[in-house]
């Protein structure tokens, strides 16, 4: 579906790059597959109709900082998607669950 060489690159299919993806979660509408791209400190999203990979949350820093999804810092390990489309994730450095909902990362 997606991913080729190790690294970080948003792209289509095998041109996209991941580094240590640790979890997958399928959206309820089955249009998107979410990937916890741990060593890139980002949550990535694959649009299944086109295999386009984009960054959904995270700025590449592993320090836990909430805020707008692409400005927030993440170190995602576990991953789940709620019925309302919220993406929940556990973080390798924390003892709590965080959520990406309506474009914002926050602690649950």
N, CA, C and O atoms as CSV, one atom per row, in Angstrom:
chain,resi,resn,atom,element,x,y,z
A,1,UNK,N,N,0.834,-1.197,0.000
A,1,UNK,CA,C,0.000,0.000,0.000
A,1,UNK,C,C,0.870,1.249,0.000
A,1,UNK,O,O,0.685,2.147,-0.821
A,2,UNK,N,N,1.827,1.298,0.933
A,2,UNK,CA,C,2.669,2.491,1.055
A,2,UNK,C,C,3.946,2.147,1.792
A,2,UNK,O,O,4.005,1.203,2.580
A,3,UNK,N,N,4.949,2.927,1.519
A,3,UNK,CA,C,6.219,2.762,2.216
A,3,UNK,C,C,7.244,2.072,1.348
A,3,UNK,O,O,6.948,1.108,0.641
A,4,UNK,N,N,8.428,2.576,1.418
A,4,UNK,CA,C,9.548,2.006,0.673
A,4,UNK,C,C,10.777,2.066,1.549
A,4,UNK,O,O,10.877,1.347,2.543
A,5,UNK,N,N,11.698,2.908,1.189
A,5,UNK,CA,C,12.917,3.071,1.973
A,5,UNK,C,C,12.608,3.683,3.338
A,5,UNK,O,O,11.580,4.335,3.520
A,6,UNK,N,N,13.511,3.462,4.291
A,6,UNK,CA,C,13.375,4.043,5.619
A,6,UNK,C,C,13.663,5.536,5.537
A,6,UNK,O,O,14.580,5.971,4.841
A,7,UNK,N,N,12.861,6.314,6.262
A,7,UNK,CA,C,13.049,7.759,6.302
A,7,UNK,C,C,11.728,8.440,6.557
A,7,UNK,O,O,10.815,7.837,7.121
A,8,UNK,N,N,11.615,9.682,6.152
A,8,UNK,CA,C,10.372,10.430,6.290
A,8,UNK,C,C,10.082,11.125,4.971
A,8,UNK,O,O,10.853,11.963,4.504
A,9,UNK,N,N,8.950,10.758,4.383
A,9,UNK,CA,C,8.521,11.397,3.142
A,9,UNK,C,C,7.038,11.151,2.944
A,9,UNK,O,O,6.598,10.002,2.901
A,10,UNK,N,N,6.263,12.224,2.824
A,10,UNK,CA,C,4.870,12.106,2.404
A,10,UNK,C,C,4.882,11.961,0.892
A,10,UNK,O,O,5.543,12.736,0.200
A,11,UNK,N,N,4.166,10.988,0.378
A,11,UNK,CA,C,4.167,10.728,-1.061
A,11,UNK,C,C,3.078,9.700,-1.367
A,11,UNK,O,O,2.284,9.346,-0.496
A,12,UNK,N,N,3.052,9.235,-2.594
A,12,UNK,CA,C,2.097,8.220,-3.043
A,12,UNK,C,C,2.759,6.841,-2.976
A,12,UNK,O,O,3.882,6.656,-3.443
A,13,UNK,N,N,2.048,5.879,-2.389
A,13,UNK,CA,C,2.468,4.476,-2.391
A,13,UNK,C,C,3.868,4.235,-1.884
A,13,UNK,O,O,4.239,4.701,-0.807
A,14,UNK,N,N,4.651,3.500,-2.668
A,14,UNK,CA,C,5.981,3.097,-2.228
A,14,UNK,C,C,7.004,4.231,-2.256
A,14,UNK,O,O,8.146,4.032,-1.839
A,15,UNK,N,N,6.628,5.391,-2.728
A,15,UNK,CA,C,7.516,6.552,-2.655
A,15,UNK,C,C,7.513,7.173,-1.257
A,15,UNK,O,O,8.419,7.929,-0.907
A,16,UNK,N,N,6.497,6.854,-0.466
A,16,UNK,CA,C,6.428,7.346,0.915
A,16,UNK,C,C,7.463,6.614,1.763
A,16,UNK,O,O,7.825,5.474,1.474
A,17,UNK,N,N,7.934,7.287,2.814
A,17,UNK,CA,C,8.920,6.681,3.703
A,17,UNK,C,C,8.438,6.753,5.146
A,17,UNK,O,O,7.848,7.742,5.580
A,18,UNK,N,N,8.709,5.670,5.874
A,18,UNK,CA,C,8.372,5.551,7.286
A,18,UNK,C,C,9.617,5.111,8.040
A,18,UNK,O,O,10.551,4.565,7.453
A,19,UNK,N,N,9.620,5.356,9.352
A,19,UNK,CA,C,10.711,4.881,10.191
A,19,UNK,C,C,10.127,4.265,11.461
A,19,UNK,O,O,9.680,4.977,12.360
A,20,UNK,N,N,10.137,2.954,11.518
A,20,UNK,CA,C,9.628,2.175,12.648
A,20,UNK,C,C,8.126,2.362,12.880
A,20,UNK,O,O,7.723,2.777,13.967
A,21,UNK,N,N,7.299,2.066,11.886
A,21,UNK,CA,C,5.860,2.104,12.123
A,21,UNK,C,C,5.477,0.998,13.105
A,21,UNK,O,O,5.831,-0.165,12.911
A,22,UNK,N,N,4.748,1.373,14.164
A,22,UNK,CA,C,4.468,0.416,15.237
A,22,UNK,C,C,3.013,0.004,15.360
A,22,UNK,O,O,2.721,-1.008,15.998
A,23,UNK,N,N,2.092,0.753,14.772
A,23,UNK,CA,C,0.675,0.401,14.896
A,23,UNK,C,C,-0.095,0.937,13.700
A,23,UNK,O,O,0.302,1.915,13.066
A,24,UNK,N,N,-1.215,0.266,13.408
A,24,UNK,CA,C,-2.129,0.671,12.341
A,24,UNK,C,C,-3.534,0.746,12.909
A,24,UNK,O,O,-3.876,0.000,13.826
A,25,UNK,N,N,-4.354,1.647,12.369
A,25,UNK,CA,C,-5.764,1.721,12.757
A,25,UNK,C,C,-6.568,2.182,11.549
A,25,UNK,O,O,-6.213,3.157,10.886
A,26,UNK,N,N,-7.639,1.479,11.278
A,26,UNK,CA,C,-8.506,1.789,10.143
A,26,UNK,C,C,-9.632,2.707,10.606
A,26,UNK,O,O,-10.265,2.448,11.629
A,27,UNK,N,N,-9.883,3.779,9.855
A,27,UNK,CA,C,-10.977,4.693,10.169
A,27,UNK,C,C,-12.315,3.984,10.004
A,27,UNK,O,O,-12.429,3.075,9.181
A,28,UNK,N,N,-13.331,4.381,10.771
A,28,UNK,CA,C,-14.649,3.731,10.678
A,28,UNK,C,C,-15.234,3.737,9.274
A,28,UNK,O,O,-15.929,2.793,8.896
A,29,UNK,N,N,-14.967,4.785,8.488
A,29,UNK,CA,C,-15.495,4.846,7.125
A,29,UNK,C,C,-14.631,4.064,6.134
A,29,UNK,O,O,-14.959,3.979,4.951
A,30,UNK,N,N,-13.536,3.499,6.618
A,30,UNK,CA,C,-12.608,2.674,5.849
A,30,UNK,C,C,-11.969,3.428,4.675
A,30,UNK,O,O,-11.531,2.813,3.703
A,31,UNK,N,N,-11.920,4.741,4.769
A,31,UNK,CA,C,-11.269,5.540,3.724
A,31,UNK,C,C,-9.809,5.806,4.036
A,31,UNK,O,O,-9.011,6.058,3.133
A,32,UNK,N,N,-9.452,5.750,5.339
A,32,UNK,CA,C,-8.100,6.081,5.760
A,32,UNK,C,C,-7.528,4.997,6.669
A,32,UNK,O,O,-8.244,4.383,7.460
A,33,UNK,N,N,-6.235,4.782,6.536
A,33,UNK,CA,C,-5.483,3.916,7.430
A,33,UNK,C,C,-4.461,4.811,8.123
A,33,UNK,O,O,-3.687,5.505,7.466
A,34,UNK,N,N,-4.464,4.790,9.456
A,34,UNK,CA,C,-3.546,5.607,10.239
A,34,UNK,C,C,-2.362,4.756,10.672
A,34,UNK,O,O,-2.516,3.577,10.990
A,35,UNK,N,N,-1.187,5.360,10.681
A,35,UNK,CA,C,0.054,4.657,11.014
A,35,UNK,C,C,0.787,5.453,12.084
A,35,UNK,O,O,1.005,6.654,11.926
A,36,UNK,N,N,1.169,4.785,13.179
A,36,UNK,CA,C,2.034,5.453,14.157
A,36,UNK,C,C,3.471,5.281,13.669
A,36,UNK,O,O,4.049,4.198,13.764
A,37,UNK,N,N,4.020,6.343,13.159
A,37,UNK,CA,C,5.369,6.361,12.597
A,37,UNK,C,C,6.314,6.816,13.712
A,37,UNK,O,O,6.723,7.975,13.770
A,38,UNK,N,N,6.648,5.873,14.591
A,38,UNK,CA,C,7.269,6.196,15.875
A,38,UNK,C,C,8.576,6.957,15.784
A,38,UNK,O,O,8.712,8.004,16.417
A,39,UNK,N,N,9.536,6.472,15.025
A,39,UNK,CA,C,10.837,7.135,15.016
A,39,UNK,C,C,10.824,8.464,14.260
A,39,UNK,O,O,11.746,9.267,14.402
A,40,UNK,N,N,9.791,8.696,13.464
A,40,UNK,CA,C,9.616,10.015,12.865
A,40,UNK,C,C,8.776,10.923,13.765
A,40,UNK,O,O,8.585,12.100,13.460
A,41,UNK,N,N,8.273,10.369,14.879
A,41,UNK,CA,C,7.475,11.124,15.852
A,41,UNK,C,C,6.272,11.793,15.188
A,41,UNK,O,O,5.998,12.975,15.395
A,42,UNK,N,N,5.566,11.001,14.386
A,42,UNK,CA,C,4.410,11.515,13.667
A,42,UNK,C,C,3.339,10.429,13.521
A,42,UNK,O,O,3.636,9.235,13.564
A,43,UNK,N,N,2.110,10.861,13.351
A,43,UNK,CA,C,1.030,9.969,12.942
A,43,UNK,C,C,0.783,10.281,11.476
A,43,UNK,O,O,0.590,11.435,11.096
A,44,UNK,N,N,0.793,9.249,10.669
A,44,UNK,CA,C,0.627,9.416,9.221
A,44,UNK,C,C,-0.741,8.848,8.827
A,44,UNK,O,O,-1.300,8.001,9.524
A,45,UNK,N,N,-1.256,9.322,7.717
A,45,UNK,CA,C,-2.557,8.868,7.228
A,45,UNK,C,C,-2.416,8.461,5.777
A,45,UNK,O,O,-1.864,9.197,4.960
A,46,UNK,N,N,-2.925,7.273,5.466
A,46,UNK,CA,C,-2.926,6.770,4.091
A,46,UNK,C,C,-4.357,6.810,3.577
A,46,UNK,O,O,-5.248,6.188,4.156
A,47,UNK,N,N,-4.578,7.536,2.497
A,47,UNK,CA,C,-5.882,7.543,1.835
A,47,UNK,C,C,-5.938,6.289,0.973
A,47,UNK,O,O,-5.193,6.167,0.000
A,48,UNK,N,N,-6.813,5.364,1.327
A,48,UNK,CA,C,-6.798,4.044,0.695
A,48,UNK,C,C,-7.213,4.062,-0.775
A,48,UNK,O,O,-6.825,3.163,-1.522
A,49,UNK,N,N,-7.981,5.048,-1.213
A,49,UNK,CA,C,-8.379,5.117,-2.618
A,49,UNK,C,C,-7.206,5.454,-3.532
A,49,UNK,O,O,-7.180,5.058,-4.697
A,50,UNK,N,N,-6.223,6.198,-2.983
A,50,UNK,CA,C,-5.111,6.663,-3.819
A,50,UNK,C,C,-3.738,6.222,-3.312
A,50,UNK,O,O,-2.738,6.380,-4.014
A,51,UNK,N,N,-3.684,5.669,-2.093
A,51,UNK,CA,C,-2.428,5.317,-1.410
A,51,UNK,C,C,-1.559,6.537,-1.119
A,51,UNK,O,O,-0.347,6.406,-0.949
A,52,UNK,N,N,-2.167,7.727,-1.061
A,52,UNK,CA,C,-1.439,8.947,-0.718
A,52,UNK,C,C,-1.177,8.977,0.785
A,52,UNK,O,O,-2.094,8.810,1.589
A,53,UNK,N,N,0.082,9.192,1.153
A,53,UNK,CA,C,0.489,9.270,2.552
A,53,UNK,C,C,0.720,10.730,2.907
A,53,UNK,O,O,1.466,11.433,2.225
A,54,UNK,N,N,0.073,11.185,3.983
A,54,UNK,CA,C,0.273,12.542,4.485
A,54,UNK,C,C,0.509,12.488,5.990
A,54,UNK,O,O,0.141,11.522,6.658
A,55,UNK,N,N,1.121,13.529,6.500
A,55,UNK,CA,C,1.312,13.636,7.945
A,55,UNK,C,C,0.022,14.155,8.548
A,55,UNK,O,O,-0.487,15.198,8.140
A,56,UNK,N,N,-0.509,13.421,9.527
A,56,UNK,CA,C,-1.761,13.770,10.184
A,56,UNK,C,C,-1.500,14.559,11.465
A,56,UNK,O,O,-2.243,15.486,11.788
A,57,UNK,N,N,-0.450,14.195,12.190
A,57,UNK,CA,C,-0.107,14.887,13.442
A,57,UNK,C,C,1.362,14.665,13.745
A,57,UNK,O,O,1.950,13.646,13.384
A,58,UNK,N,N,1.934,15.644,14.416
A,58,UNK,CA,C,3.321,15.538,14.861
A,58,UNK,C,C,4.256,16.391,14.036
A,58,UNK,O,O,4.080,16.561,12.830
A,59,UNK,N,N,5.271,16.931,14.727
A,59,UNK,CA,C,6.237,17.804,14.062
A,59,UNK,C,C,7.637,17.197,14.020
A,59,UNK,O,O,8.587,17.860,13.602
A,60,UNK,N,N,7.771,15.950,14.447
A,60,UNK,CA,C,9.066,15.294,14.401
A,60,UNK,C,C,9.827,15.319,15.708
A,60,UNK,O,O,10.871,14.677,15.820
A,61,UNK,N,N,9.329,16.048,16.706
A,61,UNK,CA,C,9.961,16.086,18.024
A,61,UNK,C,C,9.270,15.112,18.962
A,61,UNK,O,O,8.048,14.968,18.916
A,62,UNK,N,N,10.036,14.443,19.810
A,62,UNK,CA,C,9.448,13.423,20.691
A,62,UNK,C,C,9.014,13.963,22.044
A,62,UNK,O,O,8.424,13.215,22.824
A,63,UNK,N,N,9.276,15.216,22.356
A,63,UNK,CA,C,8.822,15.799,23.614
A,63,UNK,C,C,7.308,15.981,23.515
A,63,UNK,O,O,6.798,16.445,22.496
A,64,UNK,N,N,6.590,15.611,24.584
A,64,UNK,CA,C,5.125,15.645,24.566
A,64,UNK,C,C,4.598,17.074,24.680
A,64,UNK,O,O,4.618,17.659,25.763
A,65,UNK,N,N,4.124,17.640,23.557
A,65,UNK,CA,C,3.549,18.977,23.552
A,65,UNK,C,C,2.239,18.926,22.775
A,65,UNK,O,O,2.214,18.503,21.619
A,66,UNK,N,N,1.151,19.359,23.412
A,66,UNK,CA,C,-0.157,19.381,22.763
A,66,UNK,C,C,-0.322,20.665,21.942
A,66,UNK,O,O,0.477,21.596,22.048
A,67,UNK,N,N,-1.371,20.690,21.128
A,67,UNK,CA,C,-1.676,21.875,20.334
A,67,UNK,C,C,-2.149,21.479,18.948
A,67,UNK,O,O,-2.557,20.339,18.729
A,68,UNK,N,N,-2.095,22.431,17.998
A,68,UNK,CA,C,-2.498,22.120,16.626
A,68,UNK,C,C,-1.749,20.882,16.131
A,68,UNK,O,O,-0.557,20.723,16.395
A,69,UNK,N,N,-2.446,20.023,15.424
A,69,UNK,CA,C,-1.931,18.689,15.090
A,69,UNK,C,C,-0.543,18.694,14.471
A,69,UNK,O,O,0.301,17.896,14.878
A,70,UNK,N,N,-0.277,19.550,13.516
A,70,UNK,CA,C,1.021,19.529,12.845
A,70,UNK,C,C,2.107,20.277,13.610
A,70,UNK,O,O,3.280,20.206,13.245
A,71,UNK,N,N,1.729,20.992,14.666
A,71,UNK,CA,C,2.696,21.677,15.527
A,71,UNK,C,C,2.980,20.885,16.801
A,71,UNK,O,O,3.969,21.146,17.486
A,72,UNK,N,N,2.129,19.931,17.119
A,72,UNK,CA,C,2.273,19.161,18.354
A,72,UNK,C,C,3.431,18.174,18.240
A,72,UNK,O,O,3.802,17.744,17.148
A,73,UNK,N,N,3.984,17.831,19.386
A,73,UNK,CA,C,5.043,16.827,19.433
A,73,UNK,C,C,4.441,15.506,19.864
A,73,UNK,O,O,3.639,15.454,20.795
A,74,UNK,N,N,4.826,14.449,19.192
A,74,UNK,CA,C,4.281,13.128,19.473
A,74,UNK,C,C,5.386,12.087,19.439
A,74,UNK,O,O,6.432,12.295,18.823
A,75,UNK,N,N,5.149,10.977,20.099
A,75,UNK,CA,C,5.991,9.786,19.948
A,75,UNK,C,C,5.029,8.605,19.978
A,75,UNK,O,O,4.993,7.852,20.951
A,76,UNK,N,N,4.237,8.442,18.895
A,76,UNK,CA,C,3.140,7.479,18.920
A,76,UNK,C,C,3.620,6.034,18.895
A,76,UNK,O,O,4.549,5.674,18.172
A,77,UNK,N,N,2.964,5.228,19.700
A,77,UNK,CA,C,3.235,3.786,19.692
A,77,UNK,C,C,1.937,3.054,19.388
A,77,UNK,O,O,1.792,2.517,18.290
A,78,UNK,N,N,0.989,3.012,20.317
A,78,UNK,CA,C,-0.313,2.408,20.072
A,78,UNK,C,C,-1.236,3.385,19.374
A,78,UNK,O,O,-1.007,4.594,19.410
A,79,UNK,N,N,-2.294,2.865,18.729
A,79,UNK,CA,C,-3.143,3.715,17.899
A,79,UNK,C,C,-4.540,3.119,17.792
A,79,UNK,O,O,-4.692,1.902,17.679
A,80,UNK,N,N,-5.562,3.977,17.827
A,80,UNK,CA,C,-6.950,3.549,17.623
A,80,UNK,C,C,-7.732,4.728,17.055
A,80,UNK,O,O,-7.361,5.885,17.254
A,81,UNK,N,N,-8.822,4.424,16.343
A,81,UNK,CA,C,-9.689,5.472,15.803
A,81,UNK,C,C,-11.081,5.270,16.363
A,81,UNK,O,O,-11.640,4.177,16.286
A,82,UNK,N,N,-11.645,6.344,16.936
A,82,UNK,CA,C,-12.991,6.293,17.487
A,82,UNK,C,C,-14.053,6.428,16.418
A,82,UNK,O,O,-13.758,6.801,15.283
A,83,UNK,N,N,-15.285,6.125,16.779
A,83,UNK,CA,C,-16.392,6.211,15.828
A,83,UNK,C,C,-16.614,7.633,15.323
A,83,UNK,O,O,-17.134,7.828,14.225
A,84,UNK,N,N,-16.220,8.632,16.123
A,84,UNK,CA,C,-16.385,10.027,15.720
A,84,UNK,C,C,-15.213,10.531,14.871
A,84,UNK,O,O,-15.173,11.706,14.506
A,85,UNK,N,N,-14.264,9.648,14.559
A,85,UNK,CA,C,-13.107,10.020,13.746
A,85,UNK,C,C,-11.911,10.501,14.542
A,85,UNK,O,O,-10.860,10.775,13.963
A,86,UNK,N,N,-12.043,10.610,15.861
A,86,UNK,CA,C,-10.897,11.001,16.686
A,86,UNK,C,C,-9.863,9.885,16.661
A,86,UNK,O,O,-10.210,8.705,16.701
A,87,UNK,N,N,-8.600,10.261,16.594
A,87,UNK,CA,C,-7.501,9.302,16.607
A,87,UNK,C,C,-6.874,9.337,17.992
A,87,UNK,O,O,-6.431,10.389,18.452
A,88,UNK,N,N,-6.837,8.190,18.654
A,88,UNK,CA,C,-6.266,8.061,19.987
A,88,UNK,C,C,-4.934,7.348,19.878
A,88,UNK,O,O,-4.780,6.418,19.086
A,89,UNK,N,N,-3.967,7.790,20.680
A,89,UNK,CA,C,-2.677,7.126,20.632
A,89,UNK,C,C,-2.000,7.127,21.991
A,89,UNK,O,O,-2.179,8.034,22.803
A,90,UNK,N,N,-1.223,6.089,22.206
A,90,UNK,CA,C,-0.355,6.051,23.366
A,90,UNK,C,C,1.010,6.528,22.912
A,90,UNK,O,O,1.363,6.473,21.734
A,91,UNK,N,N,1.749,6.990,23.879
A,91,UNK,CA,C,3.040,7.576,23.570
A,91,UNK,C,C,4.117,6.845,24.352
A,91,UNK,O,O,3.932,6.533,25.528
A,92,UNK,N,N,5.229,6.575,23.709
A,92,UNK,CA,C,6.293,5.806,24.326
A,92,UNK,C,C,6.827,6.392,25.605
A,92,UNK,O,O,7.364,5.656,26.432
A,93,UNK,N,N,6.702,7.699,25.805
A,93,UNK,CA,C,7.273,8.347,26.977
A,93,UNK,C,C,6.254,8.702,28.046
A,93,UNK,O,O,6.638,9.184,29.112
A,94,UNK,N,N,4.986,8.485,27.803
A,94,UNK,CA,C,3.954,8.951,28.731
A,94,UNK,C,C,3.087,7.805,29.238
A,94,UNK,O,O,3.073,6.710,28.676
A,95,UNK,N,N,2.370,8.091,30.314
A,95,UNK,CA,C,1.486,7.088,30.916
A,95,UNK,C,C,0.013,7.451,30.710
A,95,UNK,O,O,-0.836,7.091,31.525
A,96,UNK,N,N,-0.277,8.141,29.654
A,96,UNK,CA,C,-1.645,8.539,29.383
A,96,UNK,C,C,-1.913,8.441,27.885
A,96,UNK,O,O,-1.002,8.258,27.077
A,97,UNK,N,N,-3.192,8.570,27.544
A,97,UNK,CA,C,-3.628,8.513,26.153
A,97,UNK,C,C,-3.784,9.940,25.656
A,97,UNK,O,O,-4.236,10.821,26.387
A,98,UNK,N,N,-3.407,10.154,24.414
A,98,UNK,CA,C,-3.596,11.451,23.770
A,98,UNK,C,C,-4.546,11.271,22.587
A,98,UNK,O,O,-4.750,10.158,22.102
A,99,UNK,N,N,-5.119,12.376,22.136
A,99,UNK,CA,C,-6.139,12.321,21.097
A,99,UNK,C,C,-5.886,13.417,20.072
A,99,UNK,O,O,-5.483,14.531,20.408
A,100,UNK,N,N,-6.136,13.068,18.806
A,100,UNK,CA,C,-6.165,14.066,17.740
A,100,UNK,C,C,-7.624,14.176,17.318
A,100,UNK,O,O,-8.204,13.224,16.795
A,101,UNK,N,N,-8.207,15.340,17.548
A,101,UNK,CA,C,-9.611,15.544,17.204
A,101,UNK,C,C,-9.785,16.971,16.724
A,101,UNK,O,O,-9.341,17.912,17.382
A,102,UNK,N,N,-10.426,17.132,15.586
A,102,UNK,CA,C,-10.667,18.436,14.966
A,102,UNK,C,C,-9.386,19.237,14.850
A,102,UNK,O,O,-9.367,20.444,15.088
A,103,UNK,N,N,-8.302,18.540,14.476
A,103,UNK,CA,C,-7.042,19.198,14.201
A,103,UNK,C,C,-6.208,19.583,15.397
A,103,UNK,O,O,-5.247,20.340,15.257
A,104,UNK,N,N,-6.553,19.075,16.589
A,104,UNK,CA,C,-5.827,19.430,17.801
A,104,UNK,C,C,-5.421,18.170,18.567
A,104,UNK,O,O,-6.215,17.242,18.718
A,105,UNK,N,N,-4.178,18.150,19.048
A,105,UNK,CA,C,-3.696,17.060,19.895
A,105,UNK,C,C,-3.859,17.491,21.348
A,105,UNK,O,O,-3.471,18.594,21.734
A,106,UNK,N,N,-4.449,16.583,22.157
A,106,UNK,CA,C,-4.618,16.870,23.581
A,106,UNK,C,C,-4.561,15.585,24.385
A,106,UNK,O,O,-4.757,14.490,23.859
A,107,UNK,N,N,-4.291,15.742,25.661
A,107,UNK,CA,C,-4.279,14.604,26.575
A,107,UNK,C,C,-5.703,14.249,26.951
A,107,UNK,O,O,-6.522,15.139,27.179
A,108,UNK,N,N,-6.014,12.960,27.019
A,108,UNK,CA,C,-7.364,12.516,27.385
A,108,UNK,C,C,-7.371,12.161,28.850
A,108,UNK,O,O,-8.405,11.760,29.384
